[in-house]
Amino acid sequence: MPLENVVVAGIGETEKSRPSRNNDQPYHDLEEYFWMAADRTLEDAGVGIDDVDGLGVARSSTPTPYRYPMMLAETLGLEDLSWVTASDHCGGQAIPLVVQAAQAVETGVAETVLCLGADTPKHPEKGSGEIFPGDPRGFKRNYQEPFGMQGANAQLAMVQRRHMDQYGTTIEQLGSIYVTQREHATRNPLAYFDEPVGLEEYRTSGMIADPIRLFDCVLPVNAGFGCLLTTPERAAELGVDPVSIAGFGHSHNPEVAERPAFTEMGIEAAGRRAFEMAGLEPDVMDFLQIYDDYPIVELMQLEELGYADRGEGGPFVERTDLSVEGELPLNTGGGQLCVGQAGVGGASFVQLLEAVRQLRGDGGDRQVPNAERGLVTGVGGGQYGKNLTAHSVAILQRGVGA
């Protein structure tokens, strides 16, 4: 259903950290990141903790108790909430969580809902640890690890190789995505990377799992994110610049094991549903904030969302200016590849919050001129190994919904 009586009224995002024995970057525990994200979000919206009557929490990869959302509510000083929920869509949780919260506001279950995502995959004494929980059914042990399939890098290496061999996609085409986003990150004070990288540096970065290189791999960081939703009337009282949800769509478990499609995703179906709800077409988007754990995943989404024909993503990015000043600005804050990925709990919040900034005109020197609407995607998991995947698309627009 269209969400006409709910808006985003505030956002918050912490600095990124990769603490280790070899640096002095700060380490905070998970609850501290949730608290910092909540504090910044409430301050941005101009509300107090007592004004919040709903809470949404993205599940983190950092182990937490099964009643964690209620525990977190107590930690934050929230009480007598009329609505609490949690999402569990791997890295793509931001859109499903915010949509659930928006529906709670839309239906009057709650008036002001705080959505939070945070994660701490980097520990100064333990390295990165296990970013994704182990499979209790032994799938990895029985069907992946014996054949050298060591995690997501190896899985995406096969996907990228298949796309390159089948469609002629080149390293230079994929590299252009990364180089553009890295330049965007230099304009984003909350991005972990603050220096540009050229195409040659990308091409010669270390090989991780052929053809996946170092700069193809998303950057694990510790961080927290928040997003506050409320009614248009409450937003007007607060004097904030609102952003509304024009349309959304989801696709879960899009393939079955008997017919895996290694270079296809559920973003096509999710995008179709979002565009239909919004009554809009892809060509009217002023920017794209696309989930980017790897450039090849972005390229396939561009194909599925209708910006390029199947297999033509490579030539499309080669001829299209994806910069902030270009014809189709892509991941204007740098994306997770350059801002950092806070485990599964904070991952796709990078895209969501950057979209809100652009629509409020808060992008600074990376602001897309006259941005009125934009598209955000989330990808949880990957069907390249098995069919446990969550795809989401949201179309956001400046102002209150029609």
PyMOL commands that set and color helices and strands:
alter all, ss='L'
color gray80, all
select helices_A, chain A and resi 30-45+49-51+68-76+90-92+94-106+139-147+152-167+171-185+199-203+214-216+232-238+267-278+282-284+295-304+313-319+335-339+343-346+349-360+364-366
alter helices_A, ss='H'
color red, helices_A
select strands_A, chain A and resi 7-13+54-58+83-87+112-119+207-209+212-213+223-230+243-252+288-289+373-380+390-398
alter strands_A, ss='S'
color yellow, strands_A
deselect
rebuild
show_as cartoon
